[in-house]
């Protein structure tokens, strides 16, 4: 899927906290997808949280410490790739944590310049479409706030998913409206968060889709949980599970 004459991209996979603790299958699917695209994939030891929870609560000291650790862990890779626009958006902000002209600022800038959300990486950097995976059914897609607004990810997932001839994409109304998760937002403002995810669930229901796809596990877990409590029989998956041919196992929130 890549030019045989081109050097093999050496990719460090950033495994997010939510993937690690709640949906490891997304990490395995990411590895499969990147390897099928011709990448040499490693999961660096020593990586940790991207630092977003600390950053969002104003703890810049701990955020800097976390950023340094991530910078060190991913030194030497051609690219850092993550199955999360939210985490990748935080990594792209690392330069703002360090003083202009400092060595850490230089290293943070360098890492930010070679860090990508996985679907943007495959579509925009590698310029490929994964092979047909035989996934069928009507789906709708949730655009996460960080991926859409920080990283400009909108058409890339749809272009990649379009390689599955049996997949029917039905766009929901207000597809780019926040689902109400927002990390610590849902804890600080639970009533507002619940109303927002209810509106998202209603939009999904109107599409008649059997499956909801997206690129951020936080959003997907939030929406899946709310739809389950509302009695909506919609399966929820990270898009890489479909793209990697790993959508035949339980969906998010279903019993393993």
Beta strands, then each sheet from edge to edge (+ up, - down):
strand 1: 10-14
strand 2: 40-42
strand 3: 79-82
strand 4: 115-117
strand 5: 137-142
strand 6: 167-169
strand 7: 211-214
strand 8: 235-238
sheet 1: 2+ 1+ 3+ 4+
sheet 2: 6+ 5+ 7+ 8+
end
